[in-house]
């Protein structure tokens, strides 16, 4: 029982629940920690025996286990959520959250030797980033590094990131979004302009006086305002997971372990080119609890509509190849989720899945492919100025996927016809052109402009009520008896 108390921080959790006087608490466990859920619940009930607190265990979340499942907690009228395991630290909308990251074991001595070797071979400052499950070994690592630096005469400056917070309240998040909506974003000086077209704001960095404070993936660190992140060597402690991918893409110009990760970015920009040639876009809702998800969905709808394309919003929980295969008309999907699950591996899907930032790159007017920053948190797009949409132009656009020049759809083609004297003739002409269009081009070459066009080109359209004879058939009496021998079969055998 002592291991459970230390591993899942039972005393700290009990102190938090008592200080807030919560009586209905939801305990959210990921799949890998679900085996200890019963023991953790018993330990909490033992410590909270006289408080009248009801505990509810939540597992198999509808979306991602790293996000706080506010939808599941609302089913039991929970007052707060205690989240266990890896967390993306995305802001909550309605419920406060208490985070227990767990304590994954780490060989501190081996990690220290590896860190010393990296610091001796580089002339840059070293910034140590880590997964939140390794935060408990940070003090031990600092002590080991102090001894190793003395023995190896290593004078390179090593900076360690700190845990951002372990308690999250939705009220503070709402105040932050309100300040951004009023144009008082604290990091306006860190906005980056691309080709004089659109401005992106990296909200993971705020300027306070002579320092820059960064926060990403639940950790925070501060640098001098004269230093850039490119001047640091990032040393990552953790697994090759979504948290690491978030850091690699956000700081894609930094050196990480003497390996500059550019291949991943190139693969993502290939999906951007695929999205530019798409006409039907599916918006996948990957969260119902992260603050601001409704705002970014509406923003994506407006962006896609302004680009002359058709969008459909899909809510299906965790997306997989079987679910997305039910929507073959969608040529690309935009996945709205937290920053650490935004990069969905879509190699097994029929259509690629991109992030909201990649959708902005696809459907906005740009003359360059590569962006100096890569935003995975959709809150950065909410605080960003509205980019210029790539609408109808006189010049054709070169498609790197098709290898030829193509003309993008005109916005007016997807809108309703105006009530003029030629409206009926224009509608009839459009219907004839769709009917004469090759079905293979619509189904397999992206010729459909909407789901209706795609359905019309299919040979099988499902059950329909259109028959030659509208009169129904007379009611027939079916077979009676058992399958081994129906009544009429037994009568024939008797004769």
N, C-alpha and C positions, 0 to 999 in steps of 0.2 A: 504493500500500500504506500510505502514511502517513496518508491519510484514513481508511482502515479502522481503523488502530491508534488514532487519536484518537476517531473516532466511536463505536467499540465498546469503548473502554478496554481494549485488549489487555494493556498492562503491568500494570494494576491487577488484572485477572482472573488473569493468570499468577501474580502474587504471592499472591493468595488461594488458588489451587489448590496451590501449592507449600507454603505455610504449613500447610495442612491435610492434605497428603500424600494427596490423592484420586487414585485411579487409573482410575475409571470415572465420567465426567462427561457429563451430558445437557445439550445446548444447545437451549433452547426459543426459537423465533422466532415472532413473529406473521406474518400473511400479508403485511403491507406491508414487512417486513424480510427475507422469505425469499429475496429475490434476492441478498442479501449473505451468505447462510449458508455457502456454499462458501468464499468469501474469508475469512470470520471463522475457520472451522475450519482453513484452511491457515495463517493467521497464528498461531493458538494452537498448532498442531502444530509450527510452526517454533520457537517460543519454548520449547516443552515437549519438545523432541526427545529429551533425555536423561533424561526423567522416567518414561517408560513409561506415560504417561497415554493412555487410550482415550477418544475424543470421539465422541458420538452426537448427530446433529441430529434434533430433534423438530419436527414441523410438523403443522398441521391437528389441533389438540387436540380431544379429545372434547367438551369443554365450552367455557369462555371462555378466550381467550388471555391475559387479564389475570391469571388465577390460575395458580399453579404446578401443572403437570400431573404430579402424583405417581404417578398410575396408569400413564401412559405411561413414566415414568422407571423404575418398578418392573419393567417388562417386560424391561429391559436390565440390571437389577441395578445401577442407578446409585447412587453414593454421595452425590451432590449434584446440584442443578439450577442452571444459569446461565440466568437469565430475562432476555430482551431485550425492550425496548419498554415500552409502557404497562403498569403493574402496579397492582393494587388493594391490594397489601400485606396480603392476608388471611393469617392465620397458617397455617403448614403443620402437617401431622399427624405425618409420619415423617421427611422428608428436609430437610436444610438447603438454603437457597437463597441465591444471590448475584445481585443485581439490577444490570443495566446499563440505565438508562432511555433512553439515546440523547440526541442533542443536536439538537433541532429549532431552526432559525434563528429569530431574533427581532430586529426593529428596535428596539433599546434606546432610541434617541433619541425615536422616535415614542411608544413606550410610556411613557417618562418624561414627555413633554408631556401625554399623556392623564391620567396619574396626578396631575400637578400641577393640572390643571384640576378634577379631581374633588375634590382636597383643598381647593382654594380655595373651592369652591361649597358645601362641607359643614362644619358645625361639629363633626362627630364625628371620633373617631380613625379612621385608615385602617389596615386590615389587608390586606396583600397576600398572596393565596393564588394558587397556580399549579399547573399540571400538572407532573408529575415530569420530563417531557421538556424543560422549560424551566428546570430547576434550575441548569444550567451557566451561565446568564446572570445569576444573582442578584447576584454581586459587581459585574459591570459596571453593572447597573441601580442598585445602591446608589450607585456613584460618580457616575453621571449625575444621579441625584436630588439628591445633595448639592450639585452645581453649580446645578441648576435652582432649588432651594429658596433658595439665596443670591441668585440673580439676580432671582427673583420675590418675594422677601420672604415666603415661605410658612412659617408657623410651626406648621402642623398636624402633629401627631405621626403618623408613618408607621411601622408595624411590619411586619416581614417574617417569614413562616413559614420554618421550616427543614426540611430533609429528615429524616424520622424515622430511617431506617437504610437501609443497602444490603446488609446481611447478616442473614438470619433463621435462627434455630435452633429446631427444634421443642421442645427441652427447656425453653426459657424460656416458651413458650406453655403447655406443660403445667403448669408451676408457677403461672402466672397463673390458669388455670382451677381449679387445686386451691385456691388462696386464695379464689377467688370461691365455690366450693362450700362452704367452711368459714364463709362469712358475713363474710369480712374484706375485702370490696370497698372500695378506697380512696376511692370517691366516693359513699358512702352519703348524704352531706349534699346531693347533687345530685339525689336522687330526686324525682320529680314525681308527685303524687297527683291523680287525676281523679275529681271528684265523690265522694270517699270510697270508691271501689270498688276500684281497682287502682293499683299503684305501678309506674312505669317508671323504670329507671335508665339514664341516658345515660353509657355507658362511654367516650365519646370525651373525657371531662373528668375529671381527677383533682385533688384538692386536696392541696397540699403546702405546709404552713406558711401564708404570706400570699399565695400565688399559686395560680392555677388553670392547669393544664397541659392543653392540648387536643391531640388527635391525630386526624386524619381524612384518609383517602385518601393516606397516606404522608407527610404533612407534619405538623409540630407547631409550637405556639406557646404562649406563656404570657401571662396577664393578671393584673392585681391581683384579689384576692378581692373587692374592693369594686366592681369593674366587671362588667357583664354584656355578653354578646355583642350585645345589642340596641343598645349604646352605640357599636358600631363600624360603619363603612362597609366592606363587603367588596369588595375590588378583585380580580377574577379575571383571571389571565393564562393563556389556554389556549383550547381549542375548546369548543364547546357539545356536550359529550359526557356520558357517564355520570358521570364524576368531578364535573363541574359540577352535574349534577342531584342528586348526593349531597349537595353542600354546600348547594344551594338548599333542599332539603327538610329537611335536618337543622337548619339555622338559618333557618327559614322566617319569622322575625320580623325578620331583619336586612335592611338596605337594601343592595342590590347594584347599583352603578352608577345610583343614583336610580330604579331600577325594582324595586318590591316584587313578587316572584314569588308570587302567590297563586292564579293560574289553574291552575297545575299541581297544587297541593294539592287544589283543588276537584274537578278531574277524578279524582284518586285516591280521594277520599271518595265519589264517585259509584259507583266499583267496590265500595266497602265496602257500600253499600246493596244493590247487586246480589248480593253474597255472602250478605247476611242472608236473602234470599228463596230461596237455593239449598238443595237437599236432598242432592245427591251432589257430593262435593268430590274433586278429583284433586290429589294432592301430587306436584309435579314435582321430581325430584332434579336440581338444576343444578350440583352439584359433588360430587366424591368425594375431594377433597384438603383442603378448608378444615376446620380443626380445629373440632369440635363439630357437624358437620352431622348426624350420627346422633342426637345429643341433641335437636336442634330438630325433626327428623322425628318422633321419638317424642312430643315435646311437642305437635306439631300434631295427631297422631293422637288423643291423649288429649283435647285441646281440642275437636276436631270430634265425637268420640264423646260427650263430656259434653253437647254442645249438641244431641244427638238427631239427628245427621246421619251420613251414611255416607261414608267416605273410602277412596280407593284410591291406593297409592303407585306411581308410574310413573317408570321409569328409561329414558330415550331419548336421551341426549346433548343436543345443542342443540335445543331445541324449535322447531318451525315449524308453520305452519298445516296442512300435509299430515299431519304426525305426530299432532297433537292432534285432527284430524278423525276419526281412528280410534276416538275415545272420545266419541261424541256424547252419551252419557248423563251425562257430567260437566258440570255447569252452571257451575262455576268451578274454576280451578286455583290452587293455592298454590305459588309458585316459590321453592324453597330454593336460594339461590346466594350469591355474595359481594355486598357492599354496592353495588358499582358496576355490577353487572349485574342487580340485583334488579328494577329498573323495566323490565320487558319490554313493549315496544310490542305490544299485543294487538288492534289495530284490524282486522287481517286474520284474526283467529281467530274461531271460532264461539262461544267462551266467553271471558270475561275472565280475565286472569291477575293475581293480587294477590300482595303480599309477606306474609311471616309476621306482620309487625306489623299489617298491614291485616286479616289473619285474626283476630288477637286482638281488634281493634276490632269485627269483624263478629260473632264468636261469644261475646263477653263482654257483660256487662250494663252498658250505658252510657245515660245520659240526655242526653248531648251528642254531637254529631258531630265537632266539631273538637277535636283534641288539641293541647296547647301544645308538644309535641315530636313529631317524626316520625323513627322509628328505621328505618334500612335495614340495619344490621348485626344479624344474628340473635343474635350473642353478647350483645347488650343484653337480648334477651328471655330468654336462658338465665339471666342474673343477676337477672331480675325476679321478684318474688313472683307466685305463681300467681293470676291474676285470677278473679273470680267469674263463672261460666259463666251465660249467658242460657238457662236451662232453662225448663220449663213453668211458666207463671204463670196466674193467674185472669183477668188482663186481656189483651186482644188487643193486638197491636203494629201500629202504623200503618206500612204499606209505602210509601215515597216512590216506588218504581218502579211498583207496581201502582195506587197512588192509593186504597187502601182499607185497612181493618183486616184483619189476617191473624192466625192462631194458629200459633205455632211448634210443631214436632213435639215430642212427649213423648219423653223418653229411654227410657222403658220400651217404647215401640212398636218400637224398633230392637233390643231385646235379646231373648234367647230366652225363650220362655214358661216359666213356673215349673211344676214338676211338681205340679199340683193336680188335683182331681177335675173341674174345668171346663177343663182345658188343651186337651182334644180339641175341645170345643165352641167354644172361643175361636179355635183354629186354623182350624177349618172356617168359622167366620163371617168371619174375615179373608180366607180364600181366596175366598169368594163375593163379598166386597166388591171385591177386586182384579179378579176376572173380570168383574164387572158394570161396572167403571169404564170410562169412555170412553177409547179408545185415543189419540185426539187430545189429550186432556188430559194423558195420561201422557207422550206423545212431545214435545209442543210447549208445554205450559203448566206444566211442572215438577211433574207429579203423581206421578212415580216416586220412591220412597223408597230404591231400591237399583238396581244394574245388572240384577238379575234381573227386577224389575218392568218395567224399560225393555225388556228382551229379550222378555218375554212379550207386550208390546203391539205389537211389530213384526210386520208381515205376513211378512217373510222373515227366518228365523232361522238361515240357513246350512245346511250339509249335516247331515242327521240320519239315524240308522239305524232309525227307526221306519217300518215298511212294513205294509201290510195283509196281505201274504203273506210270512211269514218265510222260506219256502223260496227259496233263490237260483235265479236263472235258469241254464239250461244254457249251457255254454261254446260260443260260436260262433266259427267260423273266419273271420278277417277277410280283407281283400283282400291280394293279393300282386302284386309287380311294381313298376313305376314309375308315377308320377302321370300321365305322358303316355299311358300305355296299360297298364292292369292286365291280369293274365293272363286273366280271364274276359271282358274286353272284346275282347282279341285273338282269342279263340276265336269269339266272336260275329261278328266282322268276317270271319273266314276262312270261316265257313259261308255 
